């Protein structure tokens, strides 16, 4: 495998996009039911740089908080 080859493009996409507060807020606002969104304070959304996936599973699973 070439060193420049992307090994997990989907995970990379989500990691790059959903750390953005504006994108995460828009996703919640537009895809969750309005009664759920009304109970949330979207101004408090924050990305947490923490993983709960074991090293054995990182190649096939990803988490993003």
C-alpha positions in Angstrom: 0.0 0.0 0.0 1.3 3.4 -0.9 2.0 5.8 2.0 -0.2 8.5 0.5 -3.2 6.2 0.1 -6.2 6.9 2.3 -7.1 3.8 4.2 -10.4 4.8 5.6 -12.0 7.6 3.6 -15.4 7.5 5.4 -13.9 7.9 8.8 -11.6 10.7 7.6 -14.6 12.5 6.1 -16.6 12.3 9.3 -13.6 13.3 11.5 -12.9 16.4 9.3 -16.5 17.5 8.8 -18.2 16.8 12.2 -15.6 18.5 14.3 -17.0 21.7 12.8 -19.7 23.1 15.2 -21.7 24.6 12.4 -22.0 21.3 10.5 -22.9 19.4 13.6 -25.5 21.9 14.6 -27.0 21.9 11.1 -27.2 18.1 11.1 -29.0 18.0 14.4 -31.3 20.9 13.5 -32.3 19.4 10.1 -32.4 15.7 10.8 -33.7 15.2 14.3 -37.4 15.7 15.1 -38.3 19.3 16.0 -39.5 18.3 19.5 -36.1 16.9 20.2 -34.2 19.9 18.7 -36.3 22.2 20.8 -35.0 20.6 24.0 -31.4 21.0 23.0 -29.1 24.0 23.4 -27.1 23.8 20.1 -24.8 26.6 21.2 -23.2 24.1 23.6 -22.2 21.6 21.0 -18.5 20.7 21.2 -16.2 18.1 19.8 -14.5 15.8 22.3 -11.2 14.4 21.2 -11.6 11.0 23.0 -11.9 7.5 21.6 -13.7 4.6 23.2 -12.8 2.0 20.5 -10.1 -0.5 21.4 -7.0 -0.6 19.2 -8.1 -4.0 17.9 -11.3 -2.5 16.4 -10.0 0.9 15.2 -9.5 -0.4 11.7 -13.2 -1.2 11.2 -15.0 1.1 13.7 -14.8 4.7 14.6 -16.2 7.0 17.2 -16.7 10.7 17.2 -18.3 12.6 20.1 
